[in-house]
Amino acid sequence: MSDVEREHSHPPELDWSRIRMKSRGEREHKVSLDALGRAIRAGCTFRDWLDSLPNFLGAIELRRVIDAVVAARRAGRPVVLAFGGHVIKTGCSPLVIDLIERGIVTALATNGSVPIHDLEMAETGATSEEVGDTIRDGSFGMVHETCERMNAAACEGANGDGLGRAIGKLLEERNTAYKELSVFAAAYRRGIPATVHVAIGTDTVHMHSEVDGAALGAATLADFRTICAVVADMGRANDGQAGGVWLHFGSAVVLPEVFLKAVSVARNLGHTLDGMHTANFDMLRHYRPTQNVVTRPVAPGYGHAVTGHHEILLPLLRQGVIEALEG
């Protein structure tokens, strides 16, 4: 047989009479009646609506995160909200403030963009610009008030209090027009940690000619050490109840890296972090949040991921938690 003939020859026929079959009753099923969604009446309660969701995928994970937050607060364990600037830019700051004031969120961790937008909302009632337009003439980010305030906060926070607390103090103690919209002012009033983790060169305020790099570095380092202490306390209490919860919204790189290092510091110093839950909420599943938040730091089954928009998921999470805690 030539090579061409061998290449085009047919394989031996299979003996289809030997196919093995079994009854449906012997098979395990992934979808059953008790997991189906329910069509409920108009005007129902939020709790009824949440209970009506199909018991699959994102709905399961959302319920698990709600349960973890509720269990953590009932056990007196920390709940940390870690988030990027789009949480502010999508109008969610009033929800974050409400969670702080209710004592549900016990610490904040943010990247460097959050205080910029938070400060501008508190002082001006508006923030953000169209980058595609302003980058063309070199005016992107070139507003002196924001740069001056952030530089002043960095110099204040370099004394050991940290950047987040300095921003909250600045906004709370000045006659700031809309300070009720500031998550940092709310954290300052409540006396909870609010940390800012700056990567120098990533934020518009770093373009200002008078930015104090030494002060900025000292202030954000103080905040890193603060968040390490917060994470070290996120394991189960001695009575074996629930651990703390790290809620992560939107930062694709900086905050997952900060969290991973904080976990390493805590465990290096002898804190087990057993029982800690983590959850990532974002529009896309990125590598670092998946690995450094949901997977690596926690035991299997204690990391959760819910994919979607901040302006939808954060209100749903908040409502589910307060219904369970206070309803």
N, C-alpha and C positions, 0 to 999 in steps of 0.2 A: 504494500500500500504506500503510495507516495505521500509526501508531507502535506500536500494540498488536500488529498483525500482524507488523511487522518484528521486534519484540522476541521473538516466539515462533516465528520461522521457523527451520528446521533448517540447520546448516552443510553445506557440500558434502561428500559422501561421500568418504572416502579411498580411494585405489587400493591395496588390500591386496596385489595381485599384485606390487607393486614393493618389498615388504619384502626387505631384504638379509640373508642368513644366512651363517654360516661354520661350519667344522668345530670341534669341541672341541679338536682337536689344534693349532689355530692360536691358541687363547686362552691368555693367561697366567692361572695359577691361584694363589689366595691360600692354599689348603688342599691339602696333599699328604701322601702316606704318611709321609714322614720327619718330619713335624711332629706326628703324632698321639701322644697319651699312651699309656702302656703300663700294663697291670695287672700288678703285680709281687707277689712272694711275701710272705707275712707274715714278719716278722723280718729284713727286708732292711736294708742299711746306709743311713745318711742320704744318702750320695752317690748310691746306686742310686735312692733315692726321688726325689731332686732331678732326676736325669737322666730319670726316668720321666714328669715333668710334660709336658703338651702344650706345644709350642713356640709359644705365642701370648701376646699381650697382657701381663698381669701376670707370667707365668712368664718371658717373655723379659726384661722389665725387671729382675726380681729377679736373674736370672743375670748381666745386664750390670752391675748394681751390685756384685755379688759379685766379678766379674772386675775391675772398676775398683778396688775396695778392695785386692784381692790385688796387682794391678799396682802400685798406689801404695806399699804397704808394701815390696814387693820392690825398688822404686826408691828407697826412703828418703824418700818424699814424705808430707806430712801427711794424716791422716784426721781430720776434725772431726765430732763428734757434737753437733748442735744440737737441743735438745728443750725441750718444755714440761712442766708439772707432771704431766700424766697419765702420762708414762713412769714416774715414781716411783709414782703412785697405782695403776697397773695391775701393780705388782709386778716391774718390770723392772730395778730398781737392781742386783741381783746380776749381771745380764747385762752391764750397762754397766761395772761394776767389773771383771768378768772381761776385757772387751775392753781396759780400761785396763792391767790387770796383764800381759796378754799383749803389750802394746806395739802393739796394732792401732789403737786410738783414741789419737790423740796430742794432742788438745785437746778441751775441752768448751765449748759456748756455750749458756747457758740464759736463760730469762726469770725474772722476779722470784718466781714461784711455786715454782720448783724448790728453791731453798735452804730455803724454809719447810718443805716436806714432807720434804726430805732431813734437815734438822736434827731435826725431830720424830721421824722414824723412828730416827735415831741415838741420840737421848736417851731416847725413850719406848718405842720399838718399835711405835708406832702413829701414824697421822696422818689428817687429813681429818675433816670433819663433815658432817651432813646440813643443807645450807644452807636448804632449804625449811622446816625446823623452827626453826633458830636465828635466821633473819633476822626472824622475827615478833616476837620479844621483845628484839631488839637485842643478843643475845649472840654473834652470828656473828663469829668471828675474835677475840674478846676474851679471849685467853689471855696472861697476862703473861710467862710464861717465854720463849715464842717471840719476842715483841716485844723483850724485854730482850736476848736472845742476838743477834738480828739487828741491833739498834742497836749493840751492842758490836762486832760484826763490821764494820759500816759505819764506825765510828770508827777501828778498826784499819786497815781497807782504804783509808781516805782518805789515808794516808801515801804512797800511790803503788803499794802492792802489789795493790790492787784488792779488790773484795768477795768474789769466788770463792775466792781464795787465803786471805783472812782467815777465811772460814767453815771451810775445810779445816783450817787451822792450829788454830782454836778447838776443833774436834771431835777432832782427832788428839792434841793436847797435853793436853786435859782427860781425866779418867777417864770418858769417855763410854761408857755401857753397851753400845751397839750400833754403835760407830763403824765396824765392818766392813761395815755396810750403807750407809755414806755414800759417794756418788760424789765429793763434794768432798774428803773425807779421803783417798780412794784417789788422786785427782789430786794432792793435796799430797804424799803419800808418793812418788808416781812422779816428781814434779817437772814435771808438764805443766801448761799453762795451763787454768784453769777459770774462765770469765768469766760474770758475771751482768749482764743488761741490763734495768735497772729502768725502768718507766714509773710515775712517782710518782702514787699514788692508785689503782693497780690491785691492790695486795696488802694483805692483812689487817694486816700489821705497820705499814703507814702510818697506821693509825687510833690508834696508841699516842700518848699525850700527850707522851711524851718523845723521840719519833723525831727524829733529827738530820738535817734535810733537806740541810744543807750537806755533812755527812760522807757521806750516802748518794749525793748527786750526784757528789762527788769520787771516791768508790770505784767507782761504776759507769762514770764517764768513764774512769778508769784501765783498767777492763776493756774498754771499747770500743777504746781505743788498743792494747791487747794483742791483741784479736781482729783488728784491722786488720793488725797485723804478722804474725799467723798466716796470714791470707788472702793477704797479699803474697807468701808463700812457697809458694803452691799451684800455681804453673805447673810446666811440665816442667823438669827439671834440664838442665844444659848438654849432657849426652850424649844428649838427645832421648828419654829414656824417659818413662814415664807421669807425669801430673800428680797433684795431690792430689785428695781427695774431700771434699765437704761433704754430710753425711748429715743430713737435716732431719726431725725427728719432732714433729709435733703443734702447734707454735706457728703460729696462723693469721695473726697480724699483726706482733707485735714482732720476732721473730727474722728473718723475711723482710726487714723494713725495715732491720734492723741489717746483715744480710748484703749487701744492695744498696749501702748506704753504704760498707761495708768494701771491696767490690769497686771502687767508684769511687775511694776513697782510694788503693788499691793501684795501679790503672792510672794515676791522676794522677801518682803518684810514679815511674812508668816500669816497673812490673811487668806483664808481658804476660798472665799467667795462662793461657797456651796449654796445652791438655791437661787442664785442670781438669774434673772431673766433679761434677755435683750430683745429689742424689736426694731426692725428697719422699715420705715415708711418712705417710699419715693416713687417717682413716675417710672423709673427704670431700675433694674437690678444691676448695680455696678459691682466690680470685683471687690474693692476694699470694704464697703459696707457688708457685703455678703460674708467675706472671710473674717474681717476684723471685728465685726459686731455680732453677726448672727451665728457664726460657726465656731471659730477658734476659741473665744473666751469662755464659752459656757458648755455645760454637759449636753449631750444629745436630747432634744425635746425642749430645751429651755431657750432656744433662739427662734425668733419668729420674723416673717417677712410678709408685708402687705403692700401690694403695688397699686399706686394711684396718685391722684392729685392731693397736695397738702390741703387745699381749701375744701376738700370733701372729707378726707380721712381724719384730719385733726378734729373737726367738729363731731364726727361720728364717734371717735375714741372718747372725747371729752363727755359727750352725752351718755355714752354707755357706762362710763365710770361713775358719773355723778348719780345716774339712776340706780346703780347697784349700791353705792355708798349711802345715798341720802333719800332714795325713793321709798 
